[in-house]
Amino acid sequence: MPPAFLPRERLWKIGDREIGLREAVSCVTPFNLFGLPAVVVPFGVDARGLPIAVQLVGMPYSEELLLEIAVRLEKARGPLAELP
């Protein structure tokens, strides 16, 4: 997933590409439509200080397994510095 977007931004640069809001949220739309469980695990900040995260998506009714994986990732990652 790309880093967080600043409020009121209309276009965002990811690598050498600019994308709009519709394209930015398109990565979560299929999971919502098909009722697949998903969880986001914070993983740090980018050079601008914006949060970076990993999104995990499971099979239908796999919430318990997905949450267990998320907890293990958080433990492996260690503590995060607080955002300003």
C-alpha angles and dihedrals in degrees: 000000000000120000118272119287123240116247115271094014111144099188128028130201116226110179104318094332131093117214135183131226095268092055092043093058095039090091091069101037098084092053092052093047094051096040095241116161115244135179132186121218117200111233108176140286135294127233090280092053093252118141122262121200143176119234118213122195125192139194118270113294093009095118094123093053092043092052091048090054090048091052091049091050091051091050091048091048094052127208121336125221112249117258117243 
